[in-house]
Amino acid sequence: MNADIKTVTVYPTTESELTTPTKPANGSKDDDYDPHQHRDVKKPTTNWQTFAHFLKASIGTGVLAMPSAFSHAGYVNGTILTLIIGLLALYCLHILISCMYILCKRQRVPYVSFSDAMKLGLKQGPPWLRCLAPIAVPFVDGFLAFYHFGICCVYVVFIAESIKQLVDEYLVVWDVRLHMCIIIVPLLLIYSIKNLQLLAPFSSAANLLLAVGFGIILYYIFEDLPPLSERKAFVAITELPTFFGTVLFALEAVGVILAIEENMATPKAYVRPCGIMNIGMGIVLGLYILLGFFGYWKYGDEALGSVTLNIPQSEIPAQVVKIFFAITTWISYALQGYVTAHILWDKYLSKHIRESRRTVFELLFRAMIVLLTFACAIAIPDLSVFLSLVGSFCLSILGLIFPALLQICVQYTEGYGPFRIKLIINVLLLCFGVFGGVVGTYVSILDIIEVYK
C-alpha cells in the first residue's frame, strides 16, 4: 500500500472553534454554510490528479501479498471475502468523510482532521461516550502514527528480501537480517528529507516503475498455470483471520485518502456515486482480486509474503522487477514515515524544543524512527505475519471501528433514520471490526511467536 502524500493547507482553528459551534451570521441557517467553498488550498489538485493519487495510495506493496492472503482463504472464499472487505472499507470511508463534512458545517470551519472530528463527534454523541472526548485526539493520532510506523517496518523487510534474492544469485548467500543492516544508511538518507516537494520527482518515477513491474509479474503468473483443481476453493476457518488482516492492510489507506480529499479543487467529485473514490476502489478491488486469484492459482500454498519472492530468481526480467519494487518501496518509506514524524514531532514534541535546535533534534528523531523500524523488522523478518498484524490491529480500528463510532455520535441528535437503520449498521460494523481485529491480532501474534521460535 504505497502512498504519495501531498502538502495540504492546515486550517488554523482555536480550541473554542473546535468545541463550540459558531452561530451563523445574519441569522442564516447552518445548512447555508458549505465548507468546501471556504477551503483555501494552495495548488489544489484536479479530478484527474486526485484519481491518480487515489490509485497510488491504494495500490502498492500490499497488493503483492494477495496471493499469500488467498492461500489462507481459498480461491472462492478469497474472491468473495476480498470483495466484501473492500466494500465495507469503502462504505466506512464514505461515512467518515460525510461525518467530517457535517461537523465542518456545524462548526462553520473549512476542514477538521480525523482526530479532531473524533473529539467533536464524541462531545456531541451519547452522554456515556462523552467522557472519551479528551483522549480522542491523542488516541487517533497514536493509531495513525503506529500504523504508518508498521508500514515502514514492512517496507524494511520487503526491500531486504528483494535485495537478498539478487545477492544470493550473483554474489554470496547472506541472512536477510544482514541485508537489513546494509539498507539502514539509504533509509536514513531519504528519511532525512523533510520537504515532500523534493520527493515528488522520485514519486513520479516510482509510478512508472510500478506499472512496468506489475506487467512483468502478471507475465510470470499467467505462464503455465497448473490445473485449478490442485488449489483449494475453501480452507479452515481458523486461517481466515490472517487473510482478514492482510487484505485490510493492502486495501486501507485512511490517512492518505483523507489528505487527498482535503487537497482537491472540487471535493464533491470525490464522493459522488460515480465519483473518484467509488471508481478508484472498483479498479483497486479488481486488481487485487486478479492478482490474488491467479497468483494463488499459480503458486498455491507456496505463495510467499510478496509474490516477487516467488518468481524465478535467475531470469533477468524477474530480477528487474525486484530492483524496481525495491526502489519504489525505498521512496515510499519516506512518504509513509512522514506521517509518523509529522504527527509525533510537529504536534507533540517540537513545541518542547528551542527553535534554534529544532532542525538538529528533528533529524535525530527521524533517525531514531528508522532505527526502531529496523529493530522491529530484524526481530520479525516474516513479511506475511507482519502485514497481518498491522492490518488486523490498526486498520480494523482506523478503517472500521472509528468511522462507525463517529457516525453513531454525529447522528445522535438528528436520529438514525427509519427503524434506526444507521445505528444497526454501525453497531454491526463495530462488532465486525472488534471481532476481526481481536482475532486477527491474536492469530498474527501466535504466528510471530512461531516464526521467532
N, C-alpha and C positions, 0 to 999 in steps of 0.2 A: 504494500500500500504506500506508494510514493506520493509526495505532496509538494506542490510548488506554492509557497506562501508569499503572497504579495504584501507590501507595506500598505496598511489601510489607515484611514483617518481615525484618530481617537477623539471622541466627543467628550470634552470635559464637563462633568456634572458634579454638583455638590452633593454631600450626603443627604441633605434635606430634599433635593430634587429627585433623588432615587428612592426616597421612602414616603414622601407625601405628594399625592397627585396635585399638579398645578391647576388652578382654576382657569377655565377657558376665558380668553379675552373677549370683551364686548358682548358677554352673555351668550356666546356661541356654544354649541354642544361639543362634547368630546369627539363625536364622530366626524366633526368638520376638520379635525387635525389629522393630516396624513404624514406620518414620519418619513416616508420615502421621499416626499417633496422637500423635506427640510435637511436631508443629508448633504453635508458639504465634503465630498470625496475628491481628493486631489488625484487627477489622472484616473477616472473611473474606467472600468473595462466594458467593452461592448458585449452583446449577447454571444457572439461567436467566440470571443476571447474567454468569456466565462465558461462556455461549453467546453472549450479545450482544457481549461483549468480543472473543471469538474472531472473530466475523464482522467486527467493526470493524477488528481488527488485520490481517485478511486481505483486506479489500475497501477499496480506496482509490483513489488516483490511478493506481496501476499498471493497474487494470482498464481505464482509458481508453486505454491503449496497445495493447490486444489487437487491434483491427482492423489497426493498423500491423504488429503481430507476425505476423498471419495473411498479410499481404502478402509476408512473407519466407518463407512456408511453403506457401501454397495452402490452400484450404478443407478438403480431405481430410487432407493432411499436418497442417495446423494443429490440426484437431479431435483426431486420433489422438495427436499428439505432446503436446498440452496435457494430455490425459488421462494419458499415460504419465509425463510430468514431474511432474504433480500427485500421482499415486500414489507415485512414488519419493520425492517430498518428504515425503509423509505417512508412508511407511514409515520414513524416516530420523528424523523427529520421534518416532515410536514407539520406535525403538531408542535414541535419545538419552535420552528420559525414563526408559526401562526401565533403562539403564545407570546413570543418576544415582541411581535408586532402589536398585539393587544396591549401589552404592558407599556410599550412606547407611546401608544395613543393615550393611555390613562395618565402617564407621567408627563406627556407632551414633550418628549425628548426624541431626537432623531434615531438613536440607537442605544440599546443596552447589551452588555456582554452576557454570555451564558451564565456565569457565576452571579452577576447582578440580577439577572432575570430570576434565577432560583431564589435569591434572597427576597426580592419583591413579591414573587408568587407565594412563598411561604407566609409572608406577612399578611397577604390578602386571602389566604386559604382558610381551611377549617381551623378552629381555635386550638385544637390539640396538636396541630402541626406548627403553629406559630413560634413555639419555643426553639425550633430548629433554625429559624431565620438567621440568628447571629453567626452560626457556624457554616452557613451555606456557601459563602464566598470562598473561604479557605478550603472547604471540603471539595467543591467543584474544581477549583484551581489545582488542588493537590492531585486529584484523579487525572486531570488533563496533563499535568506535568509528569506524573508517573507513567501514564500511557505512552507519551512520546519518548520518555526515557526507555521504556520497554522496547519500543520500536528500534531505537538506536542499538540496544543490546542485540536484537535480532539481526540488524544490519552488520554488526561486527562479525557475528557467526557466519552470515552469508558471504561476506567479502572474503573471509579467511578460507571458507570451504572452496570457493571458486578458485582462489589462488593456489590452494593446496593441490587440486587436481592437475593444474598445469605444471606445477613444480614437480609433482610426483612423476609426471610423464617424461619430462625432459632433463631434470636435474637430480634431485635426491628426495627420498620419501621421509617427510617430517610429520610429527604430530600436528594436528590443526591448531593447537594452542601456541605453538611456536610461530605460526603464521599470524596469529592474532597479535603477538608481541611485535612483529615486524610492521604491521599496519598502524601501530599507535601513532607514529610520527606523522604520516599523511593525514590521519584523522585530527590530530592536534592542529595541524596547519590550516585545514579547511574550516575547522570549527572556530578558529580564532577570527574568522571574517564575520564581523558583526552586522555589516550592511548587506541586506538581502539583494539590493540592486546590483552589487558586484557579482552576485552568484547567478544573475539572470541569464547571461550568455552560456554559462555552464549548463543551466537547466534546459535551455533550448536545444543544445547539443545532445543532452541526455534523452530528450523525447525522440529524436531521430534514431539514436542507438537502440532504444526500447522497441521501436517499430520493426527495425531490422532483426533484432533478437527474437521477437515473437514469431516472425516469419520462419526463421531457421528452426526454432523449436517445434512448430507445427509440422514442418517438413519431416523431422525425425519421428514425430508421433504417428503420422499417417503412413509411414513406411513399414510395410509388412506387419499389419495388425494381426494379432492372433485371433482365434475364434472367440466370440463374445461369451460363449458357453463356459469358457475357462474362468470367467470372472463371476463374482458374487453379486447377485441383484440386491440382497439384503444381508445384514450382519447382525450380530448380537447387540441388543440394546445397550449393553454396558460400554460399547465402543463409541456410541453417539456423542457423549459429552466432549470428547476430543475433536470430533467433527464440528460440533457447535462452536467451540472456541476458535478453531482455525478459520472457519468461514466468516465468523463475525469480525475477526481480526482483518481478514482480507477485504471485507466489504465496507466497513465503517471508517469514516474519517471526519468525525463530528466537528472538531475544532477548525479544521481546514475548510470544510464545506460552509461553515458559518462565516468564515473570513472572506470566502469567495463571494457569498451573497452580499456581505456588507460593502464590498468594493465595486458593486455593479452600478452602471448608469441607469438601468431600468430594472430594479429589484422585483417588480411584479412579474416579469417574464420568467423568473426563476421557479415559481411555484404554481404556474398555470397548469391546467390538466394536460396540455400538450407542451408544457414548458421545459426548461433546460434540465431540471432535476429529474423529472419523470422519464424523458427521452434518454438522458445520460445514464440513469440507473438501468433502463432497459438494455442498453448496449453493454453496460458493465456485467449485468447478470448473464446475458447471452455469452459473452466471452468467458466468464468464469465457469459456466456450465459446460461450454465447449471444451475448454482445456481440462476441466476436472473429469468429464466423462471419457473423453478419448485418451487422456493421459493415464487414467486408471485402466482403461481397456488395453492400452499398450503395455504398461508396466505392472499392473496388478498390485499385490501386497508389497512388492519390491519398490514401489514409488517412494522416493525419499522426501525430506522436508522441503526441498526445492527440486523441481523437475530438471533443472540444469545439471544436477548431480547424477541424473540417470542417463543422459545422452552420452554417446561414446566419448571417451577421453582422448583417443588417438587421432580423431579426424579433425582437420583444420576448421571447417565451419562450426563444429561444436566448441572448439577452443576459442574461436572468435566470439561466440555467444557468451561464454563465461567471462571473457575480458570485458565485453560490452556491459553486461549486467553488474560486474564488479565496479566499473567506473561510474555507472549511473547510481548505484547504491551508495558509493562513496560521496557523491554530490548530494544525494538525498539525506545522508546522515546530518549534514549541516542544516538542511531545511527543516527536518523533523526536530532536531535538537534545539533549533531556535526557539521553539515553543516552550520547552522546559526552561531554557535560560531566560527567556523573556518574562515568564510568569514568576519564577523564583527570584531572579535578580532585580528586574525593573519594578516589580510590585512589592517585594518584601525586603530585599537585602540592601539595595543601593542607597536607600534613604538613611541607612546607618553608617555609611562610609563618607568621609570627607570628599568633596567634589574633586579636589586635585589628585586624589588617589583612586578614583573610581575606575579609570581605564585599566590600570595595572591589576586591581583586585578582580575586575570582571574577567580579564584574561586568565587569571589564576583560578577563578571559579569555573570557567569553561573547561580549563584543563582538568580540574577535579571531576567534572561530569564525564569527560572522555575516559579517564582512568576508572571511574566507577562502572561505566558500561563495559569496559574491557574486563574488569574483575568479575562482573556477573556473567558475561559471555564465556569466559575461560572456565568458570565453575560449572556451567551448564551448556556444553557445546552441541547438544542435540537441538537442531533448529525447529523440528516439528513440535516438541513439547513446549518450547519457549513461545512459539506462536499461539498455541492453545491456551497457555497460562495467561498471557497478556490479553488475548481476546475474551476469554471467559471472565476474568476478574474485572478488567477496566471497562471494556466496551459493553458488557451487559448492564453496567451501571450508567455509563455516559450515554449510550445509544438507546437503551430501552427503559431503564428504571427512572432516570431523571426526567426525560420528556413526559412520560406518563404521569409522574408525580406532579410535574409543573402544570399540566393541563387540569388535573384534579383541583389544584389550588386556584388557578386563574378562572376556571368556570364556576367556582364555588358560589359567588354572589349572583351569577347570571343563570344558574341552573345547568343541568346536564342533558337537556333535550327530552324528547318523548321516552317514557319508560326508563329514564336515567341511563340511556344507552351509552353515552360518553363515559360515564362513571364505570359502567360494567366493563367496557372495552379496556379502559385504563387499568382497572384492577386486574383483569386477565393479563395485560402486558406486564404489570408489576410482578405477578406470580410467575409468569414465564421467564422474566429477566432474573428474578431471585433464584428460581429453581435451576435454570440453565447456568447462571453464574456460580452458584454454590457447588453444584455437582461437577461442572466443568473444571472449576478451580481445584476441587478435591482430587479429581482424576489426574489432572495435569501435575499436581504436586506429587502424587504417587508415582507417575511416570518419571518425573525428575529425580525422585529418590532412587528409582530403579536404575536410571542412567548413571547417577552418581556412584551407586554401589558397583 
